[in-house]
Amino acid sequence: MSDVIVTESQAGWIEAIEGVEVVDPREYLTDPRWNRRRGIKVYNLARSYRYQSFGYYVSLLAEARGHRPMPNVTAIQDLAGKANVRLLSPELDELIQHAFAPLTKDEFELSVYFGRNLAKRYDRLARELFNTFPCPLLRFQFSRRKEKWRLRRAEVIGIKSVPPAHWPFVARQAELHFAGRGAARSKKSSLRYDLAILHNPDEKELAPSDSKSLQKMIKAAASVGIRAELLTREDAGRLLEFDALFIRETTAVNHHTYRLARWAEREGLVVMDDPQSIIRCTNKVYLAEILDKAKIDVPKTIVIHRGNADQIISAIGLPCVLKRPDSAFSKGVTKAETEAELAEKLEEMFSHSELVIAQQFMQTDFDWRIGVLDGRAFFASKYHMARGHWQIAKYEDEGKQTFGKAETLPIELAPRRAVSTAVKAANLIGDGLYGVDVKESDGKFYVIEVNDNPNLDSGVEDAILREELYRRIMESFLRRIERRKAGEHAQ
């Protein structure tokens, strides 16, 4: 994807940026050759973005041409100088309070140029604001009321609105921004598409993919013509540079992974895990309902609230498993052995959620994990219970965790009914990438849950297919990107 700056400015620093085309808005809007160009990212640095100005039409036509403008028309309209009503994430709000706490005045204006502010102490805040509002040039106005800072106004600004004293800084940040993009492109200049792999190094052993696995993904992507790059949440403002997003960080609905998935999908990227899959898989109440409706075998399950909690023992018996609706990988899941323990653990869970899942306890040595992609099973693993524990993962009070061993078999050696049941369950969620947990008891197979964002670790899930496992995933991305591009060009 090549970079194009559209601007009326004659500033020498713009012309000096290496590897970037510079074009006047009039030429971009009226020259037919620009309508025919493909694989372009347009940086709109027009003098103004007011409605029906040249700047407005540059972003509008860039979207129509599939040129991925920054800013896009939605951002321009959302930030058109009016009071911004966008709800900030709790993390960003906390960052704002921390950054401005030392200030003595109650009004503050912050400029953000390519994700940076002139004052280094605001670097992190500037980056997060850029990630939230991905525009090259931004201005924010904050006010403090009753000891709390609030964003009062956010606007995307045209190049004419940058104070002359700021120009050396803007030029340097633009140079750094495009230098980084140019270096990345030069490594794999023959690759057609760009894939962002979102990961979180701080998750360590709890991450859905280890570092070796991530490198295998990058290599597999290149083999099918896709340049893959690892990003963290701090790079979120760069998402519009890519054609697709692959989330390899543990997902949750009230979390930046879901917000980024929604944003990327809304902006036309291929996304895996898609927002709908995240919502459906991360909520056990939804899973219980949809699996029951499809008549897929599951352990006896009831949705509990304070008004019907007394039905658990008669309906399921003891011991039973209690799950918070948003539980994941053994966290938020507990077992009750006695009536007293049941009452105590329910009370604790009801303090977090008005609904709780109560499920029949099935003692097994391992769970089947069936990987499903595009509606087909492609790996089968046995996840054994942690030593001396009834779950795959055991969490100690001091934060330490231990895991049961895992082994992967050729898919054809896994029980046929386990595989078919898993595929049926996954297809209720969508056509993405899923890991379905299945228990075998008395010759029957029961779906425990369908997971988005399944583990893909080097030497575990890829033990049989090896590099082919990652290649299949990247081929899926390639097909999805090409379908999306074909749809854009047909419009």
C-alpha positions as CSV (number, residue, x, y, z in Angstrom):
1,M,0.0,0.0,0.0
2,S,1.6,3.3,-1.1
3,D,1.2,6.6,0.7
4,V,-0.2,9.8,-0.8
5,I,-0.4,13.2,0.8
6,V,-3.1,15.4,-0.6
7,T,-2.5,19.1,0.3
8,E,-2.5,22.6,-1.1
9,S,0.5,23.5,1.1
10,Q,3.8,24.4,-0.5
11,A,5.7,23.6,2.7
12,G,9.1,22.1,1.7
13,W,9.1,19.5,4.4
14,I,6.1,17.7,2.7
15,E,7.9,17.5,-0.6
16,A,11.0,16.2,1.2
17,I,9.4,13.1,2.7
18,E,10.8,10.1,1.0
19,G,8.6,7.5,-0.6
20,V,5.5,9.6,-0.4
21,E,3.6,11.1,-3.4
22,V,2.3,14.6,-2.9
23,V,-0.7,15.8,-4.9
24,D,-2.9,18.9,-4.9
25,P,-6.6,18.4,-4.0
26,R,-7.8,19.6,-7.3
27,E,-5.7,17.1,-9.2
28,Y,-6.7,14.3,-6.9
29,L,-10.4,15.1,-7.3
30,T,-10.5,15.6,-11.0
31,D,-7.6,13.6,-12.7
32,P,-9.1,10.2,-13.9
33,R,-5.8,8.4,-13.2
34,W,-6.4,8.7,-9.4
35,N,-9.8,7.0,-9.8
36,R,-8.0,4.0,-11.3
37,R,-5.2,3.7,-8.7
38,R,-5.4,0.9,-6.2
39,G,-3.6,0.1,-3.0
40,I,-3.3,3.7,-1.8
41,K,-3.5,5.3,1.6
42,V,-4.4,9.0,1.4
43,Y,-3.2,11.4,4.1
44,N,-5.5,14.3,3.7
45,L,-3.6,17.4,4.8
46,A,-5.9,19.9,3.1
47,R,-6.2,23.5,4.5
48,S,-9.8,22.9,5.7
49,Y,-12.2,20.0,6.2
50,R,-15.4,22.1,6.4
51,Y,-18.5,20.6,4.7
52,Q,-18.1,20.6,0.9
53,S,-14.6,22.0,0.9
54,F,-11.8,20.5,-1.1
55,G,-10.6,18.7,2.1
56,Y,-14.0,17.2,2.7
57,Y,-14.3,15.9,-0.9
58,V,-10.8,14.4,-0.8
59,S,-11.8,12.1,2.0
60,L,-15.2,11.4,0.5
61,L,-13.8,10.4,-2.9
62,A,-10.9,8.6,-1.3
63,E,-13.4,6.4,0.5
64,A,-15.3,5.8,-2.7
65,R,-12.1,4.8,-4.5
66,G,-11.0,2.4,-1.7
67,H,-8.0,4.6,-0.9
68,R,-8.3,4.5,2.9
69,P,-8.2,8.2,3.8
70,M,-7.0,9.6,7.0
71,P,-9.1,11.3,8.3
72,N,-12.2,9.7,6.8
73,V,-15.5,11.4,6.4
74,T,-16.9,9.9,9.5
75,A,-14.1,11.3,11.6
76,I,-14.5,14.7,9.9
77,Q,-18.2,14.8,10.7
78,D,-17.8,13.5,14.2
79,L,-15.1,16.1,14.9
80,A,-16.5,19.0,12.9
81,G,-15.8,21.6,15.6
82,K,-18.9,20.7,17.7
83,A,-18.9,19.4,21.2
84,N,-17.8,15.8,21.1
85,V,-20.2,13.3,22.5
86,R,-18.1,10.2,22.0
87,L,-17.8,8.2,25.2
88,L,-14.2,7.8,26.1
89,S,-13.0,4.4,27.4
90,P,-12.4,4.1,31.1
91,E,-8.7,3.6,30.4
92,L,-8.4,6.8,28.4
93,D,-10.4,8.8,31.0
94,E,-8.1,7.6,33.7
95,L,-5.1,8.6,31.6
96,I,-6.6,12.1,31.1
97,Q,-7.1,12.5,34.9
98,H,-3.5,11.4,35.6
99,A,-2.0,13.6,32.9
100,F,-3.7,16.8,33.9
101,A,-3.7,16.3,37.7
102,P,-0.7,18.7,38.2
103,L,-2.3,21.6,36.3
104,T,-3.5,24.6,38.3
105,K,-5.7,26.1,35.6
106,D,-9.1,24.6,34.8
107,E,-8.9,24.8,30.9
108,F,-6.3,23.1,28.7
109,E,-5.8,22.8,25.0
110,L,-3.8,19.8,23.6
111,S,-2.6,19.5,20.0
112,V,-1.8,16.1,18.6
113,Y,0.3,15.8,15.5
114,F,0.7,12.3,14.0
115,G,0.1,10.9,17.5
116,R,2.5,13.2,19.4
117,N,2.4,16.5,21.4
118,L,5.2,19.0,21.7
119,A,5.4,18.3,25.5
120,K,7.0,14.9,26.0
121,R,5.1,14.4,29.3
122,Y,1.9,14.1,27.2
123,D,3.3,11.4,24.8
124,R,1.2,8.6,26.2
125,L,-2.0,10.6,26.3
126,A,-1.4,12.0,22.8
127,R,-0.9,8.5,21.4
128,E,-4.1,7.2,23.0
129,L,-6.1,10.1,21.7
130,F,-4.7,9.5,18.2
131,N,-5.7,5.9,18.6
132,T,-9.2,6.9,19.5
133,F,-9.5,9.6,16.8
134,P,-7.1,8.5,14.0
135,C,-6.5,11.8,12.2
136,P,-3.1,13.4,11.3
137,L,-3.7,16.8,13.0
138,L,-5.9,17.1,16.0
139,R,-6.8,19.6,18.7
140,F,-8.5,18.9,22.0
141,Q,-10.0,21.2,24.6
142,F,-10.4,20.0,28.2
143,S,-12.0,21.6,31.2
144,R,-12.0,20.7,34.9
145,R,-15.3,20.7,36.7
146,K,-15.7,19.5,40.3
147,E,-12.1,18.1,40.3
148,K,-12.7,16.0,37.2
149,W,-11.2,16.7,33.8
150,R,-13.6,16.3,30.8
151,L,-13.1,16.4,27.1
152,R,-15.1,19.4,26.0
153,R,-14.2,19.6,22.3
154,A,-12.2,17.5,19.9
155,E,-11.6,18.6,16.3
156,V,-9.6,17.5,13.3
157,I,-7.7,20.6,12.1
158,G,-6.6,21.6,8.6
159,I,-3.0,22.4,7.8
160,K,-3.7,26.1,7.9
161,S,-4.7,25.8,11.6
162,V,-1.3,24.7,12.8
163,P,0.6,27.6,14.4
164,P,3.8,28.5,12.6
165,A,5.8,27.8,15.8
166,H,4.6,24.2,15.7
167,W,5.7,23.5,12.1
168,P,9.2,22.1,12.8
169,F,7.7,19.6,15.3
170,V,4.9,18.6,12.8
171,A,7.5,18.1,10.1
172,R,9.6,15.9,12.3
173,Q,6.6,13.8,13.4
174,A,5.4,13.4,9.9
175,E,9.0,12.4,8.8
176,L,9.1,9.7,11.6
177,H,5.6,8.4,10.8
178,F,6.3,7.9,7.1
179,A,9.8,6.7,7.6
180,G,8.5,3.8,9.7
181,R,5.9,2.9,7.2
182,G,8.4,3.1,4.3
183,A,10.8,0.7,6.2
184,A,8.0,-1.8,6.7
185,R,6.9,-1.6,3.1
186,S,10.5,-2.0,1.7
187,K,10.9,-5.3,3.5
188,K,8.1,-7.0,1.7
189,S,7.4,-4.7,-1.2
190,S,6.0,-7.5,-3.4
191,L,3.2,-8.4,-0.9
192,R,-0.3,-7.2,-1.9
193,Y,-2.1,-6.8,1.4
194,D,-1.4,-5.8,4.9
195,L,-2.5,-7.7,8.1
196,A,-2.3,-6.3,11.6
197,I,-1.8,-8.9,14.3
198,L,-2.9,-7.5,17.6
199,H,-1.0,-9.0,20.6
200,N,-0.2,-8.1,24.2
201,P,3.3,-9.1,25.4
202,D,2.3,-8.5,29.0
203,E,-0.1,-11.5,28.8
204,K,3.0,-13.8,28.8
205,E,1.9,-17.5,29.2
206,L,-1.7,-16.5,29.2
207,A,-1.5,-15.1,25.7
208,P,-3.5,-17.0,23.0
209,S,-0.3,-17.3,21.0
210,D,3.3,-17.4,22.0
211,S,6.1,-15.5,20.3
212,K,7.2,-18.4,18.1
213,S,3.6,-18.9,16.9
214,L,3.3,-15.2,16.1
215,Q,6.5,-15.4,14.0
216,K,5.1,-18.4,12.2
217,M,2.0,-16.4,11.4
218,I,4.0,-13.6,9.8
219,K,5.9,-16.1,7.7
220,A,2.8,-17.9,6.6
221,A,1.1,-14.6,5.7
222,A,4.1,-13.7,3.5
223,S,3.8,-17.0,1.7
224,V,0.3,-16.1,0.5
225,G,1.1,-12.4,-0.4
226,I,0.2,-10.7,2.9
227,R,2.6,-8.5,4.9
228,A,1.8,-9.2,8.6
229,E,2.9,-6.9,11.3
230,L,2.6,-7.2,15.1
231,L,0.8,-4.4,16.8
232,T,-0.2,-3.6,20.4
233,R,-3.1,-1.5,21.6
234,E,-0.7,1.5,21.6
235,D,-0.5,1.2,17.8
236,A,-4.3,1.3,17.4
237,G,-4.2,4.5,15.5
238,R,-2.4,2.7,12.7
239,L,-5.2,0.2,12.0
240,L,-6.5,2.0,9.0
241,E,-3.1,1.3,7.3
242,F,-4.1,-2.4,7.1
243,D,-6.5,-4.5,5.1
244,A,-7.2,-6.9,8.0
245,L,-7.0,-7.4,11.7
246,F,-6.1,-10.7,13.4
247,I,-6.7,-10.5,17.2
248,R,-4.2,-12.5,19.2
249,E,-4.9,-11.0,22.5
250,T,-7.4,-12.3,25.0
251,T,-10.8,-10.8,24.1
252,A,-13.6,-9.4,26.2
253,V,-16.6,-7.2,25.5
254,N,-15.8,-4.4,28.0
255,H,-12.3,-4.2,26.6
256,H,-10.2,-2.5,24.0
257,T,-10.1,-5.8,21.9
258,Y,-13.8,-5.5,21.3
259,R,-13.7,-1.8,20.6
260,L,-10.9,-2.2,18.1
261,A,-12.7,-5.1,16.4
262,R,-15.8,-3.0,16.0
263,W,-13.9,0.0,14.8
264,A,-11.8,-2.0,12.3
265,E,-14.9,-3.8,10.9
266,R,-16.8,-0.5,10.6
267,E,-13.8,0.9,8.6
268,G,-13.9,-2.0,6.1
269,L,-11.2,-4.3,7.4
270,V,-11.5,-8.0,7.5
271,V,-11.5,-8.9,11.2
272,M,-10.9,-12.1,13.1
273,D,-12.2,-12.3,15.8
274,D,-15.1,-10.3,14.6
275,P,-17.2,-8.3,17.1
276,Q,-20.2,-10.5,16.9
277,S,-18.1,-13.6,17.6
278,I,-16.6,-11.9,20.6
279,I,-20.0,-11.0,22.0
280,R,-21.4,-14.4,21.5
281,C,-18.4,-16.5,22.7
282,T,-17.5,-14.4,25.7
283,N,-21.0,-14.6,27.2
284,K,-22.0,-18.0,28.7
285,V,-25.6,-17.0,29.0
286,Y,-25.8,-16.6,25.2
287,L,-24.0,-19.8,24.6
288,A,-26.3,-21.8,26.9
289,E,-29.3,-20.4,25.1
290,I,-28.1,-21.0,21.5
291,L,-26.7,-24.5,22.2
292,D,-30.0,-25.5,23.8
293,K,-32.0,-24.1,20.9
294,A,-29.9,-26.1,18.4
295,K,-30.4,-29.3,20.5
296,I,-26.6,-29.7,20.9
297,D,-25.7,-31.9,23.9
298,V,-24.4,-29.9,26.8
299,P,-24.1,-30.7,30.5
300,K,-27.3,-29.9,32.4
301,T,-27.4,-26.2,32.5
302,I,-29.6,-23.5,34.0
303,V,-29.4,-19.7,34.0
304,I,-29.6,-18.5,37.6
305,H,-30.6,-15.3,39.3
306,R,-31.4,-14.6,42.9
307,G,-35.0,-15.5,42.4
308,N,-34.4,-19.1,41.1
309,A,-31.1,-20.0,42.8
310,D,-32.9,-22.6,45.0
311,Q,-33.6,-24.7,41.9
312,I,-29.9,-25.6,41.4
313,I,-29.8,-28.7,43.6
314,S,-33.0,-30.2,42.3
315,A,-32.2,-29.5,38.7
316,I,-28.5,-30.3,38.6
317,G,-27.4,-31.7,41.9
318,L,-24.1,-31.3,43.7
319,P,-21.3,-30.9,43.0
320,C,-22.0,-28.3,40.3
321,V,-20.0,-25.8,38.3
322,L,-20.8,-22.1,38.6
323,K,-19.7,-19.7,35.8
324,R,-19.8,-16.0,35.5
325,P,-21.2,-15.1,32.1
326,D,-17.9,-13.5,31.0
327,S,-15.7,-16.3,32.4
328,A,-12.7,-17.4,30.3
329,F,-10.0,-20.1,30.5
330,S,-11.0,-21.3,34.0
331,K,-11.2,-17.8,35.4
332,G,-14.6,-16.8,36.8
333,V,-15.5,-20.5,37.1
334,T,-15.8,-22.4,40.4
335,K,-17.1,-25.6,41.8
336,A,-19.6,-26.0,44.7
337,E,-19.5,-29.2,46.6
338,T,-22.0,-28.5,49.4
339,E,-25.1,-26.4,50.0
340,A,-23.2,-24.0,52.2
341,E,-20.4,-23.6,49.6
342,L,-23.0,-23.1,46.9
343,A,-24.7,-20.3,48.8
344,E,-21.4,-18.6,49.5
345,K,-20.1,-18.8,45.9
346,L,-23.4,-17.7,44.4
347,E,-23.4,-14.6,46.7
348,E,-19.9,-13.7,45.5
349,M,-20.9,-14.2,41.8
350,F,-24.1,-12.2,42.1
351,S,-21.9,-9.2,43.3
352,H,-20.5,-9.2,39.8
353,S,-23.4,-10.2,37.6
354,E,-27.2,-10.5,37.9
355,L,-27.1,-13.8,36.0
356,V,-24.9,-16.9,36.7
357,I,-24.6,-20.1,34.8
358,A,-25.0,-23.3,36.9
359,Q,-23.9,-26.5,35.1
360,Q,-23.7,-30.2,35.9
361,F,-20.2,-31.2,36.9
362,M,-18.6,-33.9,34.7
363,Q,-15.4,-35.4,35.9
364,T,-13.0,-36.1,33.0
365,D,-9.3,-36.4,32.6
366,F,-9.2,-34.1,29.6
367,D,-11.3,-31.9,27.3
368,W,-11.2,-32.2,23.6
369,R,-10.4,-28.8,21.9
370,I,-11.5,-28.8,18.3
371,G,-10.2,-26.0,16.2
372,V,-12.7,-24.8,13.6
373,L,-12.0,-22.4,10.7
374,D,-14.4,-21.4,8.0
375,G,-16.8,-24.0,9.2
376,R,-14.4,-26.9,9.1
377,A,-12.4,-28.6,11.8
378,F,-8.6,-28.4,11.3
379,F,-7.0,-29.4,14.5
380,A,-7.8,-31.6,17.5
381,S,-6.1,-31.3,20.9
382,K,-6.5,-32.9,24.3
383,Y,-6.3,-30.4,27.1
384,H,-5.6,-32.4,30.3
385,M,-6.7,-31.1,33.7
386,A,-4.0,-29.4,35.9
387,R,-2.4,-31.8,38.3
388,G,-4.7,-32.3,41.3
389,H,-7.3,-30.0,39.9
390,W,-10.6,-30.3,38.1
391,Q,-9.9,-27.6,35.5
392,I,-7.3,-27.2,32.7
393,A,-5.8,-24.2,34.5
394,K,-5.3,-23.8,38.2
395,Y,-4.8,-20.3,39.7
396,E,-3.1,-19.9,43.0
397,D,-3.9,-17.2,45.5
398,E,-0.5,-15.5,44.9
399,G,-1.3,-15.2,41.2
400,K,0.7,-18.2,40.1
401,Q,-1.0,-20.5,37.5
402,T,-0.3,-24.1,36.4
403,F,-1.7,-25.9,33.4
404,G,-2.4,-29.4,32.5
405,K,-0.5,-30.9,29.6
406,A,-1.8,-30.6,26.1
407,E,-1.4,-33.0,23.1
408,T,-2.6,-32.7,19.5
409,L,-3.7,-35.5,17.3
410,P,-4.4,-35.7,13.5
411,I,-8.0,-34.5,13.1
412,E,-9.0,-37.9,11.6
413,L,-8.0,-39.7,14.8
414,A,-10.2,-37.6,17.0
415,P,-13.7,-39.1,17.7
416,R,-15.9,-38.4,14.8
417,R,-18.8,-37.3,16.9
418,A,-16.6,-34.9,18.9
419,V,-15.6,-33.2,15.7
420,S,-19.0,-33.0,14.1
421,T,-20.6,-31.7,17.3
422,A,-17.9,-29.1,17.6
423,V,-18.3,-27.9,14.0
424,K,-22.1,-27.7,14.5
425,A,-21.6,-25.6,17.6
426,A,-19.0,-23.3,16.0
427,N,-21.2,-22.7,13.0
428,L,-23.9,-21.3,15.3
429,I,-21.5,-18.5,16.2
430,G,-20.1,-17.6,12.7
431,D,-17.6,-18.6,10.1
432,G,-14.4,-17.4,11.8
433,L,-11.8,-19.1,14.0
434,Y,-13.0,-20.9,17.0
435,G,-11.9,-23.4,19.6
436,V,-14.7,-25.7,20.8
437,D,-14.3,-27.6,24.1
438,V,-16.0,-31.0,24.2
439,K,-16.2,-33.5,27.0
440,E,-16.7,-37.2,26.5
441,S,-18.8,-39.0,29.2
442,D,-20.4,-42.5,28.9
443,G,-19.9,-42.5,25.1
444,K,-21.6,-39.2,24.6
445,F,-20.0,-35.9,23.7
446,Y,-21.0,-32.6,25.3
447,V,-20.1,-29.1,24.3
448,I,-18.7,-27.1,27.2
449,E,-18.2,-23.9,25.3
450,V,-17.3,-22.3,22.0
451,N,-14.3,-19.9,22.3
452,D,-13.3,-17.1,20.0
453,N,-9.6,-16.3,20.0
454,P,-8.5,-20.0,20.6
455,N,-5.0,-20.8,21.7
456,L,-2.5,-21.3,18.9
457,D,0.8,-22.1,20.5
458,S,4.0,-23.4,18.9
459,G,4.5,-27.1,19.5
460,V,0.9,-27.5,20.8
461,E,-2.0,-26.8,18.5
462,D,0.4,-26.8,15.5
463,A,2.1,-30.0,16.5
464,I,0.6,-32.0,13.6
465,L,0.0,-29.5,10.8
466,R,3.0,-27.3,11.8
467,E,3.4,-24.4,9.3
468,E,0.3,-25.6,7.4
469,L,-1.9,-24.6,10.3
470,Y,-0.9,-21.0,10.0
471,R,-1.0,-21.1,6.2
472,R,-4.6,-22.2,6.3
473,I,-5.5,-19.2,8.5
474,M,-3.7,-16.8,6.2
475,E,-5.3,-18.3,3.2
476,S,-8.7,-17.6,4.9
477,F,-7.6,-14.0,5.4
478,L,-6.6,-13.8,1.7
479,R,-9.9,-15.0,0.5
480,R,-11.8,-12.7,2.8
481,I,-9.7,-9.7,1.8
482,E,-10.1,-10.4,-1.9
483,R,-13.9,-10.8,-1.5
484,R,-14.0,-7.5,0.3
485,K,-11.9,-5.8,-2.4
486,A,-14.0,-7.3,-5.2
487,G,-17.1,-5.9,-3.5
488,E,-15.6,-2.5,-3.1
489,H,-14.6,-2.3,-6.8
490,A,-18.0,-3.6,-7.9
491,Q,-19.8,-0.7,-6.2
